[in-house]
Amino acid sequence: MRLASGTVVGGYVVDRLLGAGGMGAVYLARHPRMDRQVALKILEELSDTDAKMRRNFAREATLAASLDHPNIVPVYDHSRPDEPRLWIAMKYVAGQDASVLLRQQGPLALTRAAQLISDIAAGLDYAHRAGVLHRDVKPANMLVEVGADGRERALVTDFGIARAVDHTVTMSGIMASFAYTAPERFLGLAADQRADVYSLGCSLYELLTGCTPFKYAEQSTMVAAHLTAEPPRCTGARPDLPGGLDKVIARALAKRPDDRFARCGELAAQVSELARSQHASTVRARQTTSPQQVGRRQLLIGAGVLAPIATVGAAIPFLLRDNLSSPNSATQPATPTAPFTYRNVLDTPIMVTHCSFNRDGTQVAGYKRIWDVRTRRITDEFSHPVLAWSSDGAYVALENSGAPVTRTSDRGPIGATLAGDDNDQEVAAFSPDGALLATGGRGAGTGHAVRLWSPSTGQPAGRLTGHSDRVRAIAFKPNSTLLATGGDDQTVRLWDVKTRRPVGLPLGHRAAVLSLAFSPDGETLAVVAGYDLQLWRLDGRAPDITATEVEYLEDSRSSSYRAATFSPDGSALVAVGDKMRLWDTRTWKPIGPAVKELGRRSVAASPDGTLLAAGGDFGVTMWTLTLPE
């Protein structure tokens, strides 16, 4: 039975249904006294169980509440044995579980799957060290959220139905999903952390291929396959995957626990190493490919969630290197459907979620590093990742560095020291005139306010309050004092930073807002919310601005995008994510086919529009984009 809005369970007021499964449903709820949103899981199918089962559930939920790890969804509260319903109150994570991502987007790229599995493995290994098994590891119990920096993070959920390793009570017949269950559990043998390793291996196989390793309609046949059948080769379903992955999954799915990885982290480490090797091989292959000559029309891609010359949390595919041609290019026709060619790579130790150029385009920033564009040498390195670079190149905004602004000349912090929850700076944008810096983040200590700063002094210059959750995206309208902000409360808000007041009503969306970009004339606002692209037409001047939704953009609702931006002349719009798509803004028709490319998280264009830097897995790649005439 589904609960109506306003129903009170354990002191929590139900708002709306988030999702339902075989054992019950999850609701968005709020505790009036604590004023905190939670994900309230009601285990409807277990509510009529006996007193012993209720005591076991309460014990296990208490164990889950003791787990404190960034890759585990925190449990705040749970039902008592004498309550009519069994329930767990958990942190509300604005995102989707991995099974939903599979249904919407299909099998994941190896680099993306490796990152998600690494996150989940970290959470599971922490729980195992605390003496707690999960016992139901599967994609549906892996929540994926996108941080304000555009970086994906996976969290394990449903530890509330796990049990302590040294307890003898079992719930395997009810709690586990057969498609992911280790053989020893079907046989009633003792299970340890290696049973979760087995389930994680099954989940990895599904993330990469789109189906479980042993897919049978009859449960008895599926159980028999877990007990006796050899694991299928993932390269049979995905020939593009490295052959070494078959050995990794075979070891994770070994019938005997002693033959498996001892820890989830060991499995994740080998998958990550294969992903790095595949990426390096792809880069080397692109370096040896001779590009073809095509007609020229430069498209600068920049802005997005950060500064005008800066960044978007996005993915960009292979872009054509400028002024290069093959030896016989004069006799070769242009290739309008594939105008993308690799240029070079700037290595970093981890994923680059923001990148930006200096004002003359001679340097590029990615992660904590600054490179000389011509020589590709590191010329400087900051203590924290660079979020935005001011248009005059004098200042940068760093991620959670303890200071709102940093000088580029000597890397010196400007302004008062920020600490604790006040040190919350995950997205940033400098105003067009350079007089203000706008920053946002999780908002734990700032009430989800967007904060304004003076770049020259680092002193506070105002607060814009109105968002009720994390701020993920910030963009200034060109040559204006209008600022757009968006985030996890699924709204875009417009502000006049001159008066520090909101402009018009919030623009509602169906999911968290990940990216914002204004057209050069400021008349169109592109919004990526929940991986879909939404356009708004803005009319009037502040404070009398009206926004009208643009409905006729083809292929904008494919759940594939992470960010969007416009060309500097306003003639084209680009959206990127799991694929890249270009549109002609005069007709709003796609320019060429979409290109599928995963693993990129940020992009920035040089001021003259001839170079492009795309940050993502293992570094910053340099590209040029040329469109056919």
C-alpha positions as CSV (number, residue, x, y, z in Angstrom):
1,M,0.0,0.0,0.0
2,R,1.5,3.4,-1.0
3,L,1.5,6.2,1.5
4,A,-0.2,9.5,0.8
5,S,1.6,12.8,1.1
6,G,1.4,14.0,4.6
7,T,1.4,10.5,6.2
8,V,3.5,10.5,9.4
9,V,5.8,7.5,10.0
10,G,8.1,7.5,13.0
11,G,7.8,11.3,13.2
12,Y,8.7,11.8,9.5
13,V,6.2,13.5,7.2
14,V,6.0,11.8,3.8
15,D,6.3,14.2,0.9
16,R,6.3,12.0,-2.2
17,L,7.2,8.5,-3.5
18,L,10.8,8.2,-4.8
19,G,10.7,4.6,-5.9
20,A,9.4,1.1,-5.1
21,G,10.8,-2.4,-5.2
22,G,10.0,-5.9,-4.2
23,M,10.2,-5.4,-0.4
24,G,8.7,-1.9,-0.1
25,A,9.0,1.7,-1.2
26,V,11.2,4.7,-0.6
27,Y,9.7,8.1,0.0
28,L,11.1,11.6,0.3
29,A,10.2,12.8,3.8
30,R,11.0,15.5,6.3
31,H,11.3,15.6,10.0
32,P,9.5,18.8,11.2
33,R,11.7,19.3,14.3
34,M,15.1,18.7,12.6
35,D,14.0,20.3,9.3
36,R,15.9,17.7,7.3
37,Q,14.9,15.8,4.2
38,V,15.4,12.1,4.3
39,A,14.9,9.0,2.2
40,L,12.4,7.0,4.2
41,K,12.3,3.3,3.3
42,I,9.2,1.4,4.3
43,L,9.7,-2.4,4.3
44,E,6.1,-3.2,3.6
45,E,6.5,-6.9,2.9
46,L,8.2,-7.4,6.3
47,S,5.8,-5.4,8.4
48,D,3.9,-8.4,9.5
49,T,6.9,-10.4,10.6
50,D,7.3,-11.9,14.1
51,A,8.9,-10.2,17.2
52,K,12.2,-12.0,16.7
53,M,12.5,-10.7,13.1
54,R,11.7,-7.2,14.3
55,R,14.4,-7.4,16.9
56,N,16.9,-8.6,14.3
57,F,15.9,-5.8,12.0
58,A,16.4,-3.2,14.7
59,R,19.8,-4.6,15.6
60,E,20.9,-4.6,12.0
61,A,19.6,-1.1,11.4
62,T,21.6,0.1,14.4
63,L,24.7,-1.5,13.0
64,A,24.1,0.3,9.7
65,A,23.7,3.6,11.5
66,S,27.1,3.1,13.1
67,L,28.8,3.1,9.6
68,D,30.3,6.5,8.7
69,H,32.0,6.5,5.3
70,P,31.7,8.9,2.3
71,N,30.7,6.0,0.1
72,I,27.9,4.7,2.3
73,V,24.5,6.3,2.6
74,P,24.1,7.3,6.2
75,V,21.3,5.8,8.3
76,Y,19.8,8.4,10.6
77,D,17.0,6.5,12.3
78,H,15.0,3.3,12.2
79,S,11.8,1.8,13.6
80,R,11.5,0.2,17.0
81,P,10.5,-3.5,17.4
82,D,7.0,-2.4,18.7
83,E,6.2,-0.1,15.8
84,P,3.6,-1.3,13.2
85,R,5.9,-0.6,10.2
86,L,9.5,-1.5,9.7
87,W,11.3,1.6,8.3
88,I,14.7,3.2,7.9
89,A,15.4,6.9,7.6
90,M,18.5,7.6,5.4
91,K,20.2,10.6,3.9
92,Y,18.4,11.7,0.8
93,V,20.9,11.4,-2.2
94,A,19.8,13.4,-5.2
95,G,20.7,11.1,-8.0
96,Q,19.9,7.7,-9.5
97,D,20.8,4.2,-8.8
98,A,23.1,2.4,-11.2
99,S,20.3,0.1,-12.4
100,V,18.4,3.2,-13.6
101,L,21.5,4.5,-15.4
102,L,21.8,1.2,-17.2
103,R,18.2,1.3,-18.4
104,Q,18.5,4.9,-19.6
105,Q,22.0,4.9,-21.0
106,G,23.0,1.3,-21.7
107,P,26.3,-0.4,-20.7
108,L,28.9,2.0,-19.2
109,A,32.3,2.9,-20.5
110,L,35.1,1.0,-18.7
111,T,36.5,4.2,-17.1
112,R,33.1,5.2,-15.7
113,A,32.3,1.7,-14.4
114,A,35.8,1.5,-12.8
115,Q,35.2,4.7,-10.9
116,L,31.8,3.6,-9.6
117,I,33.1,0.2,-8.6
118,S,36.0,1.8,-6.8
119,D,33.7,4.0,-4.8
120,I,31.4,1.1,-3.9
121,A,34.4,-1.1,-3.0
122,A,35.7,1.6,-0.6
123,G,32.4,1.6,1.2
124,L,32.1,-2.1,1.4
125,D,35.7,-2.7,2.6
126,Y,35.1,-0.1,5.4
127,A,31.9,-2.0,6.5
128,H,33.7,-5.3,6.4
129,R,36.4,-3.9,8.7
130,A,33.6,-2.9,11.0
131,G,32.3,-6.5,11.0
132,V,29.3,-5.9,8.8
133,L,28.4,-7.7,5.5
134,H,26.1,-6.1,3.0
135,R,24.6,-9.4,1.6
136,D,22.7,-7.6,-1.2
137,V,25.2,-5.8,-3.4
138,K,23.7,-5.0,-6.8
139,P,23.4,-1.9,-9.1
140,A,20.0,-1.0,-7.6
141,N,21.8,-0.5,-4.2
142,M,24.5,1.8,-5.7
143,L,23.3,5.4,-5.7
144,V,25.2,7.7,-8.1
145,E,25.2,11.4,-7.4
146,V,27.0,14.2,-9.3
147,G,29.0,16.6,-7.2
148,A,29.1,20.4,-7.7
149,D,32.4,19.8,-9.4
150,G,30.7,17.5,-12.0
151,R,32.4,14.5,-10.5
152,E,30.3,11.3,-10.1
153,R,30.3,9.6,-6.7
154,A,28.7,6.2,-5.9
155,L,27.3,5.3,-2.5
156,V,26.2,1.9,-1.1
157,T,22.7,1.9,0.3
158,D,20.5,-0.7,2.1
159,F,23.0,-1.6,4.8
160,G,20.0,-1.6,7.1
161,I,19.2,-5.2,6.1
162,A,22.8,-6.5,6.5
163,R,23.9,-8.4,9.5
164,A,27.0,-8.5,11.6
165,V,29.6,-11.1,10.5
166,D,29.6,-12.8,13.9
167,H,25.8,-13.1,14.1
168,T,24.1,-16.3,13.1
169,V,20.7,-15.0,12.1
170,T,20.2,-15.2,8.3
171,M,17.8,-13.3,6.1
172,S,19.3,-14.5,2.8
173,G,16.1,-16.1,1.6
174,I,14.3,-12.7,1.8
175,M,17.0,-10.1,1.4
176,A,19.4,-11.2,-1.4
177,S,18.8,-11.0,-5.1
178,F,19.5,-14.4,-6.7
179,A,21.2,-12.8,-9.8
180,Y,24.1,-11.6,-7.5
181,T,24.2,-14.2,-4.8
182,A,27.4,-16.1,-3.9
183,P,27.3,-19.9,-4.2
184,E,28.1,-20.5,-0.5
185,R,24.9,-18.7,0.5
186,F,22.7,-21.0,-1.6
187,L,24.4,-23.9,0.2
188,G,23.8,-22.5,3.6
189,L,27.5,-22.2,4.4
190,A,29.2,-19.5,6.4
191,A,29.7,-16.3,4.4
192,D,32.3,-13.6,4.9
193,Q,33.3,-10.5,2.9
194,R,34.2,-12.6,-0.1
195,A,30.4,-13.1,-0.7
196,D,30.1,-9.4,-1.2
197,V,33.2,-9.6,-3.6
198,Y,31.2,-12.1,-5.6
199,S,28.2,-9.8,-5.8
200,L,30.3,-6.9,-6.7
201,G,31.8,-8.9,-9.5
202,C,28.3,-9.7,-10.8
203,S,27.4,-6.1,-10.6
204,L,30.5,-5.1,-12.5
205,Y,29.7,-7.5,-15.3
206,E,26.2,-6.0,-15.5
207,L,27.5,-2.4,-15.6
208,L,29.7,-3.3,-18.5
209,T,27.4,-5.5,-20.5
210,G,23.8,-4.5,-19.5
211,C,22.9,-8.0,-18.2
212,T,23.7,-10.2,-15.2
213,P,26.3,-13.0,-15.7
214,F,23.7,-15.8,-15.3
215,K,20.5,-14.6,-16.8
216,Y,17.7,-17.3,-16.6
217,A,14.0,-17.0,-16.2
218,E,13.8,-19.9,-13.7
219,Q,15.3,-19.3,-10.3
220,S,16.3,-22.9,-10.0
221,T,18.3,-22.7,-13.2
222,M,19.9,-19.5,-12.1
223,V,21.0,-21.0,-8.7
224,A,22.4,-24.0,-10.5
225,A,24.5,-21.7,-12.8
226,H,25.9,-19.9,-9.8
227,L,26.9,-23.2,-8.3
228,T,28.3,-24.9,-11.4
229,A,28.6,-22.8,-14.5
230,E,31.7,-20.9,-15.6
231,P,31.3,-17.1,-15.6
232,P,30.7,-15.8,-19.1
233,R,33.3,-13.6,-20.9
234,C,32.4,-10.0,-20.8
235,T,34.4,-9.4,-24.0
236,G,31.9,-11.7,-25.8
237,A,29.3,-9.1,-25.2
238,R,31.7,-6.1,-25.5
239,P,34.6,-6.8,-27.8
240,D,35.9,-3.3,-27.1
241,L,36.8,-4.2,-23.5
242,P,40.3,-5.4,-22.7
243,G,40.8,-9.2,-22.5
244,G,42.3,-9.0,-19.0
245,L,38.8,-8.1,-17.7
246,D,37.6,-11.6,-18.3
247,K,40.2,-12.9,-15.9
248,V,39.3,-10.3,-13.3
249,I,35.6,-11.2,-13.4
250,A,36.3,-14.9,-13.4
251,R,38.3,-14.5,-10.2
252,A,35.7,-12.4,-8.6
253,L,33.0,-15.0,-9.5
254,A,35.1,-18.1,-8.5
255,K,32.9,-20.8,-6.9
256,R,35.3,-21.2,-3.9
257,P,35.7,-18.1,-1.7
258,D,39.4,-18.9,-1.3
259,D,39.9,-18.4,-5.1
260,R,38.3,-14.9,-5.1
261,F,39.8,-11.5,-4.3
262,A,40.2,-11.2,-0.5
263,R,38.8,-7.6,-0.5
264,C,36.5,-5.6,-2.8
265,G,39.3,-3.0,-3.1
266,E,41.6,-5.6,-4.8
267,L,38.9,-6.2,-7.5
268,A,38.4,-2.5,-8.0
269,A,42.2,-1.8,-8.2
270,Q,42.6,-4.3,-11.1
271,V,39.6,-2.9,-13.0
272,S,41.0,0.6,-12.6
273,E,44.4,-0.5,-13.9
274,L,42.8,-2.1,-16.9
275,A,40.9,1.2,-17.5
276,R,44.1,3.2,-17.3
277,S,45.9,0.9,-19.7
278,Q,43.0,1.0,-22.2
279,H,43.0,4.8,-22.0
280,A,46.7,5.0,-22.6
281,S,46.5,2.7,-25.6
282,T,43.7,4.8,-27.1
283,V,45.7,8.0,-26.7
284,R,48.7,6.4,-28.4
285,A,46.5,5.2,-31.2
286,R,45.1,8.7,-31.7
287,Q,48.6,10.2,-31.7
288,T,49.6,8.0,-34.7
289,T,46.4,8.8,-36.7
290,S,46.9,11.3,-39.6
291,P,44.0,13.8,-39.6
292,Q,42.3,14.8,-42.8
293,Q,41.9,18.4,-44.1
294,V,38.4,19.8,-43.8
295,G,36.8,23.1,-44.4
296,R,37.2,25.7,-41.6
297,R,34.7,27.3,-39.3
298,Q,35.9,27.6,-35.8
299,L,33.5,26.8,-32.9
300,L,34.7,27.9,-29.5
301,I,33.3,25.8,-26.7
302,G,33.6,27.2,-23.1
303,A,31.7,28.6,-20.2
304,G,29.1,26.2,-18.7
305,V,29.1,26.0,-14.9
306,L,32.0,28.3,-14.4
307,A,33.7,31.5,-15.6
308,P,33.2,33.0,-19.1
309,I,36.5,31.6,-20.3
310,A,36.4,28.7,-18.0
311,T,34.6,25.4,-17.8
312,V,31.7,23.0,-17.8
313,G,31.5,19.7,-16.1
314,A,31.2,17.8,-19.4
315,A,32.6,15.3,-21.9
316,I,34.0,16.3,-25.3
317,P,34.9,13.8,-28.1
318,F,37.7,13.8,-30.6
319,L,38.2,17.3,-32.1
320,L,40.1,18.1,-35.3
321,R,43.6,19.5,-34.9
322,D,44.0,22.9,-36.6
323,N,46.3,23.3,-39.6
324,L,47.1,19.6,-39.9
325,S,46.6,17.5,-43.0
326,S,47.7,14.1,-44.3
327,P,50.3,13.9,-47.0
328,N,47.7,13.3,-49.7
329,S,44.9,15.4,-48.2
330,A,44.5,17.4,-51.4
331,T,43.0,14.4,-53.0
332,Q,40.9,13.2,-50.1
333,P,37.4,14.5,-49.6
334,A,36.4,16.1,-46.3
335,T,34.8,13.9,-43.7
336,P,31.9,16.0,-42.4
337,T,30.6,13.3,-40.1
338,A,33.9,12.9,-38.2
339,P,35.6,16.3,-37.8
340,F,37.2,15.3,-34.6
341,T,40.9,14.5,-34.1
342,Y,43.1,14.2,-31.1
343,R,45.9,16.8,-30.4
344,N,47.8,15.9,-27.3
345,V,47.4,15.0,-23.6
346,L,48.4,16.7,-20.3
347,D,48.6,14.0,-17.6
348,T,47.2,14.3,-14.1
349,P,47.0,11.8,-11.3
350,I,43.2,11.9,-11.0
351,M,40.1,12.9,-12.9
352,V,40.1,16.6,-14.1
353,T,36.7,18.1,-13.3
354,H,37.5,21.7,-14.2
355,C,39.9,23.3,-16.7
356,S,40.4,26.8,-18.0
357,F,42.8,29.0,-20.1
358,N,44.5,32.2,-19.1
359,R,43.5,35.4,-20.9
360,D,46.0,35.1,-23.8
361,G,45.6,31.3,-24.2
362,T,49.2,30.5,-23.6
363,Q,48.5,28.5,-20.4
364,V,45.8,26.0,-19.4
365,A,44.7,24.9,-15.9
366,G,43.5,21.5,-15.0
367,Y,43.2,19.9,-11.6
368,K,45.9,21.7,-9.6
369,R,48.3,22.2,-12.4
370,I,49.1,25.0,-14.9
371,W,50.7,24.0,-18.3
372,D,52.4,25.9,-21.0
373,V,50.2,25.2,-24.0
374,R,53.1,25.2,-26.5
375,T,55.6,23.1,-24.6
376,R,53.1,21.1,-22.5
377,R,55.4,21.7,-19.4
378,I,53.9,22.3,-15.9
379,T,54.6,25.9,-15.1
380,D,52.8,26.1,-11.8
381,E,50.9,24.0,-9.3
382,F,48.3,25.1,-6.7
383,S,47.4,23.4,-3.5
384,H,43.8,22.8,-4.6
385,P,41.9,22.3,-7.9
386,V,41.3,25.4,-10.0
387,L,37.6,26.2,-10.4
388,A,37.7,29.4,-12.4
389,W,40.2,31.9,-13.8
390,S,39.4,35.6,-13.9
391,S,39.1,37.2,-17.4
392,D,42.3,39.3,-16.7
393,G,44.2,36.3,-15.4
394,A,45.0,37.9,-12.1
395,Y,42.9,35.6,-9.9
396,V,41.7,32.1,-9.6
397,A,39.1,30.5,-7.4
398,L,40.2,27.2,-5.9
399,E,38.1,24.3,-4.6
400,N,37.7,24.4,-0.8
401,S,41.2,26.0,-0.3
402,G,40.3,28.0,2.8
403,A,40.3,31.3,0.9
404,P,37.7,32.6,-1.6
405,V,40.3,34.0,-4.0
406,T,44.0,33.3,-4.9
407,R,46.5,35.4,-6.7
408,T,48.0,33.8,-9.8
409,S,51.2,35.8,-9.4
410,D,52.4,34.2,-6.2
411,R,49.6,31.7,-5.3
412,G,48.8,33.8,-2.3
413,P,45.4,33.6,-0.7
414,I,43.2,36.7,-0.6
415,G,40.7,37.4,2.2
416,A,39.8,35.9,5.5
417,T,40.5,32.2,6.2
418,L,37.5,29.9,5.7
419,A,37.2,26.8,7.8
420,G,34.8,24.0,8.6
421,D,31.4,24.2,6.9
422,D,32.3,27.8,5.9
423,N,35.0,26.5,3.6
424,D,32.4,25.4,1.0
425,Q,33.5,26.4,-2.5
426,E,32.7,23.8,-5.2
427,V,31.6,25.9,-8.2
428,A,32.6,29.5,-9.1
429,A,32.3,32.1,-11.7
430,F,33.8,35.6,-12.1
431,S,31.5,38.4,-13.3
432,P,32.0,39.7,-16.8
433,D,33.6,43.0,-15.5
434,G,35.7,41.1,-13.0
435,A,34.3,43.0,-10.0
436,L,32.6,39.9,-8.4
437,L,33.2,36.3,-7.7
438,A,30.2,34.1,-7.2
439,T,30.6,30.7,-5.4
440,G,28.4,27.8,-4.3
441,G,28.6,24.4,-2.9
442,R,26.9,21.9,-0.6
443,G,25.7,24.7,1.7
444,A,26.0,22.8,5.0
445,G,27.2,25.9,6.8
446,T,25.9,28.6,4.5
447,G,22.2,27.8,4.3
448,H,22.7,26.9,0.6
449,A,23.4,30.5,-0.2
450,V,25.4,31.7,-3.2
451,R,28.2,33.9,-1.9
452,L,29.6,36.9,-3.6
453,W,33.2,38.1,-3.0
454,S,35.4,41.0,-4.1
455,P,38.3,39.4,-6.0
456,S,40.7,42.1,-5.2
457,T,40.2,42.0,-1.4
458,G,38.7,38.5,-0.9
459,Q,36.0,40.1,1.4
460,P,32.3,39.1,1.3
461,A,30.2,41.2,-1.0
462,G,26.8,39.7,-0.4
463,R,24.7,36.5,-0.1
464,L,22.0,35.3,-2.4
465,T,19.6,33.1,-0.5
466,G,16.7,31.0,-1.9
467,H,18.1,27.6,-2.8
468,S,17.1,24.8,-0.5
469,D,19.8,22.3,-1.4
470,R,23.3,22.1,-2.9
471,V,24.3,24.6,-5.6
472,R,25.9,22.9,-8.6
473,A,25.9,25.4,-11.4
474,I,26.7,29.2,-11.7
475,A,26.8,31.4,-14.9
476,F,26.9,35.1,-15.5
477,K,25.0,36.6,-18.4
478,P,27.5,38.3,-20.8
479,N,27.9,42.0,-20.3
480,S,25.3,42.1,-17.6
481,T,24.8,41.9,-13.8
482,L,22.4,39.0,-14.2
483,L,23.5,35.7,-12.6
484,A,21.9,32.3,-13.0
485,T,22.3,29.5,-10.3
486,G,20.9,26.0,-10.1
487,G,21.3,22.8,-8.1
488,D,19.8,19.9,-6.3
489,D,16.5,21.6,-5.4
490,Q,15.7,21.2,-9.1
491,T,15.4,25.0,-9.7
492,V,17.2,27.7,-11.7
493,R,17.2,31.1,-10.0
494,L,18.0,34.4,-11.6
495,W,19.6,37.2,-9.6
496,D,20.6,40.8,-10.2
497,V,24.0,41.0,-8.5
498,K,23.8,44.8,-8.5
499,T,20.8,44.8,-6.2
500,R,21.4,41.3,-4.7
501,R,17.8,40.5,-5.3
502,P,16.1,37.6,-7.2
503,V,14.7,38.3,-10.7
504,G,11.4,36.6,-11.6
505,L,10.2,33.2,-10.3
506,P,12.4,30.1,-10.0
507,L,12.5,27.9,-13.1
508,G,11.5,24.4,-12.1
509,H,13.0,21.2,-13.6
510,R,12.5,17.5,-13.2
511,A,15.9,16.8,-11.7
512,A,19.0,18.4,-10.2
513,V,20.5,21.2,-12.3
514,L,24.1,20.3,-13.4
515,S,25.1,23.1,-15.8
516,L,24.1,26.5,-17.0
517,A,25.1,28.6,-20.0
518,F,24.0,31.9,-21.5
519,S,24.0,32.6,-25.2
520,P,26.3,35.5,-26.2
521,D,23.4,37.8,-26.6
522,G,22.0,36.7,-23.2
523,E,18.6,35.9,-24.7
524,T,18.8,32.1,-24.3
525,L,19.7,30.1,-21.2
526,A,20.7,26.4,-21.7
527,V,20.2,24.2,-18.6
528,V,21.3,20.6,-18.2
529,A,19.1,19.0,-15.5
530,G,19.1,15.3,-14.8
531,Y,21.2,14.6,-18.0
532,D,18.6,16.3,-20.2
533,L,19.0,19.6,-22.0
534,Q,16.4,22.4,-21.4
535,L,16.3,25.8,-23.1
536,W,14.7,29.0,-21.8
537,R,14.1,32.1,-23.8
538,L,14.6,35.3,-21.7
539,D,12.8,38.5,-22.6
540,G,13.0,41.9,-20.9
541,R,15.5,43.5,-18.6
542,A,16.0,43.0,-14.8
543,P,13.9,43.1,-12.7
544,D,11.2,42.5,-15.4
545,I,12.5,39.3,-17.1
546,T,10.1,36.6,-18.3
547,A,11.3,33.1,-19.2
548,T,9.7,30.9,-21.8
549,E,10.5,27.2,-22.2
550,V,11.8,26.3,-25.7
551,E,10.1,23.0,-26.6
552,Y,11.4,22.2,-30.1
553,L,15.0,21.2,-29.7
554,E,15.5,17.8,-31.3
555,D,17.3,15.1,-29.2
556,S,17.5,17.2,-26.1
557,R,15.8,14.7,-23.8
558,S,18.0,11.6,-24.2
559,S,19.4,11.5,-20.7
560,S,22.9,11.7,-22.1
561,Y,24.1,15.2,-21.3
562,R,26.2,16.8,-18.5
563,A,26.7,20.4,-19.7
564,A,26.0,22.8,-22.6
565,T,27.3,26.0,-24.0
566,F,27.1,28.3,-27.0
567,S,29.6,29.3,-29.7
568,P,31.0,32.8,-29.2
569,D,28.9,34.2,-32.2
570,G,25.8,32.4,-30.9
571,S,25.3,30.4,-34.1
572,A,25.7,27.0,-32.5
573,L,24.9,25.2,-29.2
574,V,26.8,22.1,-28.0
575,A,25.7,19.6,-25.3
576,V,28.1,17.0,-24.0
577,G,28.0,14.0,-21.6
578,D,27.7,10.4,-22.7
579,K,27.5,11.8,-26.3
580,M,28.1,15.1,-28.0
581,R,25.5,16.9,-30.0
582,L,25.7,20.2,-31.9
583,W,22.7,22.3,-33.0
584,D,22.4,25.3,-35.3
585,T,20.7,28.0,-33.2
586,R,19.1,29.6,-36.2
587,T,17.1,26.5,-37.0
588,W,17.6,24.4,-33.8
589,K,18.4,21.5,-36.0
590,P,21.3,19.1,-35.2
591,I,24.6,19.7,-37.0
592,G,25.8,16.3,-38.0
593,P,25.3,13.1,-36.0
594,A,25.8,12.7,-32.3
595,V,29.1,11.3,-31.2
596,K,29.3,8.9,-28.3
597,E,32.3,9.6,-26.0
598,L,32.6,8.9,-22.3
599,G,35.0,9.9,-19.6
600,R,35.2,13.7,-20.0
601,R,34.1,16.0,-17.2
602,S,35.2,19.5,-18.2
603,V,36.1,21.7,-21.2
604,A,37.5,25.1,-21.8
605,A,38.3,27.1,-25.0
606,S,41.2,29.5,-25.5
607,P,40.3,33.1,-25.9
608,D,41.0,33.1,-29.7
609,G,38.9,30.0,-30.1
610,T,41.6,27.9,-31.8
611,L,42.3,25.5,-28.9
612,L,40.1,23.4,-26.7
613,A,41.0,21.6,-23.4
614,A,38.9,18.8,-22.2
615,G,39.4,17.4,-18.8
616,G,38.5,14.0,-17.6
617,D,39.9,10.6,-16.7
618,F,43.7,10.8,-16.3
619,G,44.3,14.3,-17.7
620,V,43.5,17.1,-20.0
621,T,43.3,16.5,-23.7
622,M,43.8,19.3,-26.2
623,W,41.6,19.6,-29.2
624,T,40.4,21.9,-32.0
625,L,36.9,21.8,-33.5
626,T,36.3,22.8,-37.1
627,L,32.9,22.5,-38.6
628,P,32.3,22.0,-42.4
629,E,31.4,25.1,-44.4
